[in-house]
Amino acid sequence: MSIFIDAGIFIAYANEKDKLHAQATGFIDEIIENKHGAAFTSNMVFDEAVTFAHYKTGDVKKAIEIRDFILGNEKEDIQKFMNLLFVDKEVLENGWKIFVKYASRKLSFTDCTTIELMNSRDIEYLASFDGGFDGIVERIGE
């Protein structure tokens, strides 16, 4: 079993004022406890998460918190447990095809690379608050 973590989970987790903070914290706790198997995210989700966390809160410490959570931080004794996948040319091209195919759903291009990574890596579940993924991948989250 494996799970891909979408940016919204990281953003809500880092922002205590986010209305989905408690739910995101629950997801993160389950992921840390390995209840969903191996955890994955991508460099594009990383970019989206740290950028929006900083933008929404105005606090760069929230972006740093997400970075440390995804990448770990030996100095701060924060263990890395997330597998970071990188979007290469093939994922980029296939993600574009998905972007065009599902244009009516208004998924971001990052979302479409997430779908491609999940499909190409046989990642079963997506932790996301974004209903645009429904019917494309198996989403956990409301």
Secondary structure by P-SEA (a helix, b strand, c coil): cbbbbcaaaaaaaacccccaaaaaaaaaaaaaacccccccccaaaaaaaaaaaaaacccaaaaaaaaaaacccccccccccbbbbbbcaaaaaaaaaaaaaaccccccaaaaaaaaaaaaaccccccccccccccccccccc
